[in-house]
Amino acid sequence: MYESAKVSDDADRTAFRRAEKQYKLYYEQDSKFYRKKKLPKPVDLSALLDFNQILHDFNENGVLPDGIRAAAGADSPVFCIENRPGFYFIPGALSLKEQCKWIKESLTNFPQPPNRTNHNAIYGPIADLFDSAKANKVLVQEDPTSETCIDTNKWKFCDDDEEDVAKAKRRGCKSVSASVLLRKLRWSTLGLQFDWSKRNYDVSLPHNDIPDALCKLAKTHAAIAMPDGEEFRPEGAIVNYFGLGDTLGGHLDDMEADWSKPIVSISLGCKAIFLLGGKSKDDPPHAMYLRSGDVVLMAGEARECYHGVPRIFTDEENADIGALELELSLESGDSFAEYIKTSRININIRQVF
Ligand SMILES: O=C(O)CCC(=O)C(=O)O
């Protein structure tokens, strides 16, 4: 379906929206290969900031592109964008081993109840999703016609070939495979739980704490963006999961009490494009690559800047995760590597109060 001219005009109204459309994944409509294989439309990526390249050039000969500077006081290079104060980019902040660790945690422990995920609203709490997908399990709704049924909102994992699944299907009960649910996992929250419907933190909700090792990592990287003499206090984290074609629209993270404290944002898996706009969506955004292991900090004025992720690259040529995939499969077999080769995970850690 083509958008009407009016809708399209409205959608293109702001510089941020235009950039989102520029970088988003679109497919060729009339390619003769169209029926066989959808071909992504080529995109001009020449204007993107590539902090990997910037780091390389800086280490080689000390030069930086116009508008980029290295932050003082960091042990290894941390870059800033001159017209976006409070924004920090730490290329390759996490080692391969650390990346593997947090990918595995993001898929196994972080979505475990009582932490909430996007699936809670439909299925209630789901335990062991990743292992269930690995074991080809199916989530089946409790049969409402059964005498033993107490709650039709109850779902349980069954083996695909179990009588329970066949019976439930015969009776018209809903079922969904764990691997589909894993693909549709879009977010989980740890530490203080963010309530997306009310757009605030609900401190009354039960949760698992942010693991100490992740707190330590966040504190270490946050230090450069903290007000003098203060230590970052990780209180809540949102984990975003991206698959092919998924995007995160331009938004502000404005639900925390004190914007002088940074949000620590960790990228894992496939390479993505990140847009960092200004305080208005009319300000043209900076577009940059985010690779696995990069950390971004947004503090102070940068907390008032629109940002989003219009594109992830899941194809072998552009995803830039060869070494990570290898390390993951050597450490843990194929299941995590299979997931991450077409996915991206973002963990963003926040001081809420
Ligand atoms: O995925 C990212 O890198 C950004 C995530 C983000 O902006 C958010 O969760 O608010």
The ligand as an SDF file (V2000), in Angstrom:
LIG
                    3D

 10  9  0  0  0  0  0  0  0  0999 V2000
   18.9430    0.6120   21.1050 O   0  0  0  0  0  0  0  0  0  0  0  0
   19.5760    1.6290   21.3620 C   0  0  0  0  0  0  0  0  0  0  0  0
   20.7740    1.7710   21.1120 O   0  0  0  0  0  0  0  0  0  0  0  0
   18.8560    2.8140   22.0040 C   0  0  0  0  0  0  0  0  0  0  0  0
   17.8490    2.3970   23.0310 C   0  0  0  0  0  0  0  0  0  0  0  0
   17.0380    3.5420   23.5390 C   0  0  0  0  0  0  0  0  0  0  0  0
   17.1290    4.6330   23.0560 O   0  0  0  0  0  0  0  0  0  0  0  0
   16.0910    3.3630   24.6420 C   0  0  0  0  0  0  0  0  0  0  0  0
   15.8100    2.2330   25.0740 O   0  0  0  0  0  0  0  0  0  0  0  0
   15.5510    4.3810   25.1070 O   0  0  0  0  0  0  0  0  0  0  0  0
  1  2  2  0
  2  3  1  0
  2  4  1  0
  4  5  1  0
  5  6  1  0
  6  7  2  0
  6  8  1  0
  8  9  2  0
  8 10  1  0
M  END
$$$$
